[in-house]
Amino acid sequence: MNIFALMAGVTACYTVSSLSDKYAAAKAEFEPDDFTFLMCAAMSVFLAMTLPFQTVYFSLTWQAFAGVALVARCKLLEFRMSVPILKEMSAFELKAWLGVTLFVSYLADVFMGERLKAVRLVFICLSALGLWLIVRSDKAEKINYRRIALPLILYLAAKFGYGMTIRSFSGYVSSIMLLPGLAAVALISLPGVRFKTYSEKPQGTLNVVLARIPNTAGMLMENAVIAISLANYSLIQPMILVTLFVIGLIQRKDCSKANLLGGMLAVMGVLGFQISANV
């Protein structure tokens, strides 16, 4: 399958789950352990259901076990940090911040053997500028960054670290390393879970569980993208951002000029990066 088609599929799946996660964090007010356990337990079940349709391999080496452990660590950080972050900012603004991984991811691709192309750096800069404008919009300035600075840093590190782990250890274990990794995160979160929360908030619980279906499909396609390019993996987040941006316009939500210009630049950067692959 064409890599852009894969990225579009991931974007669609993650847009649905992102909007649901915003509801769970901000409105249903799940605590980090409750949210993390519910997400990981549900995704573990859905991933297990896909096993008959996947190529699964696992070598009995320290690298394979390290891959599973690192995936668990990255996902634990990502899910736990997303709760305090999404209570302070929207899913739209969070995707904008993920743009900072663009440069690091492309340089990692170059280090792994891809030829450095100045034109691709230009389009990355264009995307980054668009994301910066979104972050600096009037709405974003109301965010209390002091409260979420550390969670945001850890979240960004976890997102990049996940891509690096899948890319670096895929020779020892298939991308299904995500399954034991997520199961491990669920077990780690288990002691802090308040199960009565799920019965007290049935609508929020159902939303989180059902959103894991497209989330699981998105993660499988995302792993396929990672195997090809870390930079393209990082560009998925701006694509989600643009999708959320368009949804906001359709819903006629208030949009500042900085937000509008930032969205347009991000779109140009993403499309330009893909086209420049053949330059």
C-alpha positions in Angstrom: 0.0 0.0 0.0 1.2 3.5 -0.8 2.7 5.2 2.2 0.5 8.3 1.9 -2.6 6.0 1.8 -1.4 4.4 5.0 -0.8 7.8 6.6 -4.3 8.9 5.5 -5.8 5.8 7.1 -3.9 6.4 10.4 -5.1 10.1 10.3 -8.7 9.1 10.0 -8.5 6.5 12.8 -6.6 8.7 15.2 -8.8 11.7 14.6 -11.8 9.7 15.9 -9.9 8.4 18.9 -8.4 11.9 19.7 -11.8 13.5 19.9 -13.0 10.7 22.2 -9.9 11.0 24.4 -10.5 14.7 24.8 -14.0 13.9 26.1 -12.7 11.3 28.5 -10.0 13.5 29.9 -11.8 16.8 30.1 -15.5 15.9 30.6 -15.7 12.4 32.0 -12.6 13.4 34.2 -11.0 10.0 34.3 -7.9 9.8 36.5 -4.6 8.8 34.7 -4.6 5.2 36.0 -8.3 4.7 35.2 -7.8 6.1 31.7 -4.6 4.2 31.0 -5.9 0.9 32.2 -9.1 1.2 30.2 -7.3 2.1 27.0 -4.6 -0.5 27.3 -6.9 -3.3 28.3 -9.3 -2.6 25.4 -6.6 -2.3 22.9 -4.9 -5.5 24.1 -8.2 -7.4 23.4 -8.6 -5.8 20.0 -5.0 -6.4 19.0 -5.2 -10.0 20.1 -8.2 -10.4 17.7 -6.0 -9.4 14.8 -3.3 -12.0 15.4 -4.6 -14.5 12.9 -4.3 -11.9 10.2 -0.7 -10.8 10.9 2.8 -12.1 10.4 4.0 -12.7 13.9 7.6 -13.5 14.9 9.6 -13.2 18.1 13.2 -14.1 18.5 14.4 -15.3 21.9 17.0 -12.5 22.2 17.5 -9.6 24.6 16.7 -7.2 21.8 13.2 -8.7 21.4 12.5 -8.4 25.2 14.0 -4.9 25.2 11.7 -3.9 22.4 8.6 -5.0 24.3 9.8 -3.2 27.5 10.5 0.0 25.6 7.1 0.0 23.9 5.5 -0.5 27.3 7.5 2.4 28.7 6.6 4.8 25.9 2.9 3.9 25.9 2.7 4.2 29.7 4.2 7.7 29.5 2.0 8.7 26.5 -1.3 7.6 28.0 -0.6 8.9 31.5 0.7 12.3 30.4 -2.1 12.8 27.9 -4.7 13.1 30.7 -3.2 16.3 32.5 -2.3 17.7 29.1 -5.8 17.3 27.6 -7.4 18.9 30.7 -5.4 22.0 29.8 -5.4 22.1 26.0 -7.4 20.7 23.1 -6.5 17.7 21.0 -5.9 20.2 18.2 -3.2 22.1 20.2 -1.6 18.9 21.4 -1.1 17.8 17.8 0.5 21.1 17.0 3.1 20.6 19.8 3.9 17.1 18.3 5.4 19.0 15.3 8.6 19.5 17.3 9.4 15.9 16.6 9.5 16.5 12.8 13.2 17.6 12.7 14.4 14.9 15.1 12.6 12.2 13.2 13.9 13.2 9.8 17.5 13.4 11.0 17.0 9.9 12.5 15.9 8.7 9.0 19.0 10.3 7.5 21.2 8.6 10.2 19.6 5.3 9.3 20.5 5.7 5.6 18.1 8.0 3.9 19.7 10.6 1.7 19.5 14.2 3.1 17.4 16.5 0.9 17.4 20.2 1.6 14.0 20.6 0.0 12.5 18.1 2.5 14.0 20.2 5.4 12.3 23.3 3.8 8.9 21.6 3.9 9.5 20.4 7.5 10.3 24.0 8.4 7.1 25.1 6.7 5.1 22.6 8.7 6.8 23.6 11.9 6.1 27.3 11.3 2.4 26.5 10.7 2.3 24.5 14.0 4.0 27.3 15.9 1.4 29.8 14.6 -1.3 27.5 15.9 0.3 27.1 19.3 0.8 30.9 19.5 -2.9 31.6 18.6 -5.1 33.6 21.0 -6.7 30.4 22.3 -3.4 28.7 22.9 -2.1 31.6 24.9 -4.7 30.9 27.6 -3.0 27.5 28.4 -1.2 27.3 31.7 2.1 25.8 30.4 3.7 25.9 33.8 1.2 23.2 34.9 1.8 20.9 32.0 5.4 21.6 31.0 6.8 18.3 32.3 3.9 16.1 31.1 4.2 17.7 27.7 8.0 17.1 27.5 7.5 13.5 28.5 4.6 13.0 26.1 6.7 14.3 23.2 9.6 12.1 24.2 7.3 9.1 24.4 5.9 9.6 20.9 9.3 9.9 19.3 10.6 7.0 21.4 7.8 4.7 20.3 8.7 5.3 16.6 12.4 4.7 17.3 11.6 1.5 19.2 9.4 0.0 16.5 11.9 0.9 13.8 15.0 -0.3 15.7 13.7 -3.6 17.0 11.5 -4.8 14.2 14.2 -7.2 13.1 13.9 -9.1 16.3 10.1 -9.0 17.0 7.2 -8.1 14.7 5.1 -5.0 15.4 2.9 -7.2 17.5 5.4 -6.3 20.3 2.8 -3.7 20.9 0.4 -6.3 22.4 2.6 -7.5 25.3 3.7 -3.9 25.8 0.1 -2.6 26.2 -0.8 -5.6 28.4 2.2 -4.7 30.7 1.0 -1.1 30.9 -2.5 -2.3 31.9 -1.0 -4.4 34.7 1.2 -1.5 35.9 -1.8 0.8 36.1 -4.0 -1.8 37.7 -3.2 -1.0 41.4 -4.3 2.6 41.0 -7.6 1.8 39.2 -10.9 2.7 40.8 -13.2 0.3 39.0 -16.4 2.0 40.4 -15.5 5.0 38.2 -16.4 2.9 35.1 -19.9 2.1 36.5 -20.4 5.7 37.6 -19.4 7.1 34.2 -20.8 4.5 31.7 -21.0 6.9 28.8 -17.4 8.0 29.1 -16.2 4.4 29.6 -18.1 3.2 26.5 -16.7 6.1 24.4 -13.1 5.2 25.4 -13.6 1.5 24.7 -15.3 1.9 21.3 -12.7 4.5 20.3 -10.0 1.9 20.8 -11.3 0.1 17.7 -10.2 2.8 15.2 -7.2 3.5 17.5 -6.0 -0.2 17.2 -6.4 -0.1 13.4 -4.5 3.2 13.3 -1.6 1.8 15.4 -1.2 -1.2 13.1 -1.1 1.1 10.0 1.2 3.5 11.9 3.7 0.7 12.6 3.8 0.0 8.8 4.6 3.7 8.2 7.3 3.7 10.9 9.0 0.7 9.1 9.4 3.0 6.1 10.1 6.4 7.6 10.2 8.0 11.0 9.7 11.4 9.4 6.4 10.3 7.7 5.4 8.8 11.1 5.9 12.3 12.7 4.0 14.0 9.9 0.9 12.0 10.8 0.3 14.3 13.7 0.2 17.5 11.6 -2.2 15.6 9.3 -4.5 14.9 12.3 -4.2 18.5 13.3 -5.3 19.7 9.8 -8.2 17.2 9.9 -9.3 18.6 13.3 -8.8 22.1 11.9 -11.2 21.4 9.0 -13.7 19.8 11.4 -13.6 23.0 13.4 -14.3 25.1 10.3 -17.2 22.9 9.4 -18.6 23.3 12.9 -18.1 27.1 12.5 -15.9 27.3 15.6 -14.0 30.6 16.2 -10.7 30.6 14.4 -8.0 33.3 14.7 -6.0 34.4 11.7 -2.9 32.8 13.2 -4.8 29.5 13.4 -6.0 29.7 9.9 -2.6 30.6 8.4 -0.9 27.9 10.6 -3.3 25.3 9.3 -2.7 26.2 5.7 1.1 26.2 6.1 1.0 22.8 7.9 -1.0 21.4 4.9 1.5 22.8 2.4 4.4 21.4 4.4 2.9 17.9 4.7 2.0 17.7 1.0 5.3 19.2 -0.1 7.2 16.7 2.0 5.5 13.8 0.3 5.9 15.2 -3.2 9.6 16.0 -2.6 10.3 12.3 -2.0 10.5 11.9 -5.7 12.6 15.0 -6.4 
